[in-house]
Amino acid sequence: MSTDTDVSLSSYDEDQGSKLIRKAKEALFVPVGIAGFAALFTYGLHTLKSRGNTQMSLHLIHMCVATQGFVVGATTVGKVSEYLKKKKNVNINSDRTGIWTM
């Protein structure tokens, strides 16, 4: 067994702020998903008083589904756009095998 205790991994060295900035640079739709989540959550809390005859639990379920749906949608759009960018950069070799290269 190794007794070296000063082993550090780069993923554990960064704090939450720098991790968020790094993720936002890697995937553009991360901040869009976070902003949409915050906006829909704020809207849901604002409409909590004026929900009418709707029960509290049903209102909270609808609010959770809407916010999660927005985050999943933003992630999906981000991944699809990333895939299309990669596909655009792919070229076909000129040989007869038809091998795709990046």
C-alpha positions in Angstrom: 0.0 0.0 0.0 1.1 3.5 -0.7 1.5 5.9 2.1 1.5 9.0 -0.1 -1.3 11.2 1.3 -0.7 14.3 -0.8 -2.4 12.8 -3.9 -4.8 15.3 -5.4 -7.2 15.0 -8.2 -8.1 18.1 -10.3 -11.8 17.5 -10.0 -11.6 17.8 -6.2 -9.4 20.9 -6.2 -11.9 23.3 -7.8 -14.6 25.0 -5.8 -18.3 25.3 -6.8 -17.9 28.7 -8.6 -15.0 27.6 -10.8 -16.7 24.3 -11.6 -19.9 26.1 -12.7 -17.9 28.5 -14.9 -16.0 25.5 -16.4 -19.3 23.7 -17.1 -20.8 26.8 -18.6 -17.9 27.1 -21.0 -18.0 23.4 -22.0 -21.8 23.3 -22.5 -23.6 26.5 -23.3 -27.0 25.3 -22.2 -26.0 24.7 -18.6 -26.6 28.3 -17.6 -29.7 28.4 -19.7 -31.1 25.4 -17.8 -30.2 26.9 -14.4 -31.8 30.2 -15.3 -34.9 28.5 -16.6 -35.1 26.4 -13.5 -34.8 29.5 -11.3 -37.4 31.4 -13.3 -40.0 28.7 -13.3 -39.4 28.0 -9.6 -39.9 31.7 -8.8 -43.0 31.8 -11.0 -44.4 28.7 -9.2 -43.8 30.3 -5.8 -45.4 33.5 -7.0 -48.5 31.8 -8.2 -48.7 29.7 -5.0 -51.1 32.2 -3.4 -53.4 32.5 -6.4 -53.7 28.8 -7.2 -57.5 28.8 -6.8 -59.1 25.5 -5.9 -56.0 23.5 -6.8 -54.6 21.5 -3.9 -51.1 22.4 -2.6 -49.6 19.0 -3.5 -50.9 19.1 -7.0 -49.6 22.6 -7.5 -46.2 21.6 -6.2 -46.1 18.5 -8.5 -46.9 20.7 -11.5 -44.2 23.1 -10.5 -41.6 20.3 -10.2 -42.6 18.8 -13.5 -42.3 22.1 -15.3 -38.9 23.0 -13.9 -37.5 19.5 -14.5 -38.9 19.5 -18.0 -37.2 22.8 -18.8 -33.8 21.5 -17.5 -34.1 18.3 -19.5 -35.2 20.2 -22.6 -32.2 22.6 -22.3 -29.9 19.7 -21.8 -31.3 17.9 -24.8 -31.1 20.9 -27.0 -27.5 21.4 -25.9 -26.5 17.8 -26.7 -28.2 17.9 -30.1 -26.5 21.1 -31.0 -23.2 19.6 -29.8 -23.8 16.5 -31.9 -24.7 18.6 -35.0 -21.5 20.6 -34.6 -19.4 17.4 -34.5 -21.3 16.0 -37.4 -20.6 19.1 -39.5 -16.9 18.7 -38.9 -16.8 15.1 -40.0 -15.4 14.4 -43.4 -15.5 11.3 -45.6 -12.1 9.9 -46.7 -11.6 9.8 -50.4 -10.9 6.0 -50.5 -13.5 3.4 -51.3 -13.9 2.1 -47.7 -16.0 5.2 -46.7 -14.4 5.5 -43.3 -15.6 8.5 -41.4 -12.8 10.6 -39.8 -13.0 13.6 -37.5 
